[in-house]
Amino acid sequence: MKFKSDFLREINSRGFIYQSSDIDSLDDLMSKKKITAYIGFDITSDSLHIGSLVQLMLLNWLDTYGHKTIALVGGGTTLVGDPSGKDISRKIITLDKISENIEKIKKIFNEFIDLGKNGSIINNYDWLADLNYISFLRDIGSKLTINKMLTYESVKNRLDRQQPLTFLEFNYMLLQSYDFYHLRKNYNCVLQMGGSDQWGNIVNGIDLVRKMLNEKVYALTSPLITNADGSKMGKTAKGAIWLDESKLSNFDFYQFWRNIEDENVDKFLKLFTKINLNEINKLSKLKGQEINEAKKLLAFEVTKITRGLNSANEAKDIANNIFTKKTLDERIPSFNVKFSEIDDSNFLILDAVEKLNLSKSRGDTKRLIKSKGIKVNDEIYSLQDLSLKAYSKLSEIKISVGKKNFGILKIKK
């Protein structure tokens, strides 16, 4: 489809669009005037991870083309928990914890949208907390049906497995729909975007706006991003790929993108950078060792847009020192341990890998040792007693997991 709107043309050519409601009408509207659009974010942690990166890039492109953007933080809905795409009920989070998370996440939004101009962060707790429950059930609950929610794949899966789906979670559908209604009524918001798992919730919001205000609003969802083998992207041996550098170092974040499969280079350059599409097409044609240059550019650009230019330069510099100059860099992950602990075998290879955050668990570390996946000072580690005593006279020990993940154990006399 050929779009008239700069925004829709851009995101369509980059692979952002999965589903949409009346895309022709939305295109016509966006080609004639600037609109207000929003994406909701549940605040279940004190940082977003790369599972939210597609949505953040959508906000960024909206901002680039001069539209008004709303990052809606779910201070209210996070108290309930979204069942979409979840096999089990979420753990209930306290209001104080949610408020703390919001404050920490604000700086991430600031990297993607201009909060001083067209961008804003709004908390749905501001209106959901004051709802009168009886009035809400009568005015809103009567407009939405359980029948429709039961058709959602995530709900059907939970029920088919005879796993509990609480009344609290059923209410999430009503609350998210009410958000769209509130934002249309008070902020002139006409478009809600989200991941493909949010389609049902967003469409319910469209129905509610139509029934309550007799006005037309729109939905647009993006595809689930997967690795080349079809698995969900975003997890490594170290855990989630967090956007906040206090939870994951700039170097580790950079290296995640540097080490993606060759098959994903084209897709990720389009989704997660703002490099010109003609340039991306050239980069995507690189083969063999040459494609590593495209991966380096991907890693630098994603780190820059997510964490800033200084962070991207730092990560690139560390990688260059380690992999090109073959020197250890003081900025890579390290941990101090006393000589006596290693010499007395009180600090084992399991402890070293755990402290350097190089694997998920001690059990995982043992499996890596058996499969010859751990090296100490670039030699495969295979000692049965799991000790590091043989290295106790050194001042530093390099611990490697795989080809690209490692840290330094610093021995203090």
Buried (B, 14 or more C-beta within 10 A) or exposed (E): EEBEBBBBBBBBEBBBBBBBBBBEEBBEBBBEEEBBBBBBBBBBBBBBBBBBBBBBBBBBBBBBBEBBBBBBBBBBBBBBBBBBBBEEBBEEBEEEBBEEBBEBBEEBBBBBBEBEEBBBBBBBBEBBEEBEEEEBEEEBBEBBEEEBBEEBEBBEBBEEEEEEBEEBBBBBBBBBBBBBBBBBEEBEBBBBBBBBBBBBBBBBBBBBBBEBEEEBBBBBBBBBBEBEEEEEBBBBBBBBBBBBBEBBBBBBBBBBBBBBEBEBBBBBBBBBBBBEEEEBEEBBEBEEEEBEEBBBBBBBBBBBBBBBEEBBBBBBBBBEBBBEEEEBBEBBBBBEBEBEBBBEEEBBBBBBBBBBBBBBEBEBBBEBBEEEBBBBEEEEBEEEEBBBBEBBEBEEBBBBBBEBBBBBBEBEE
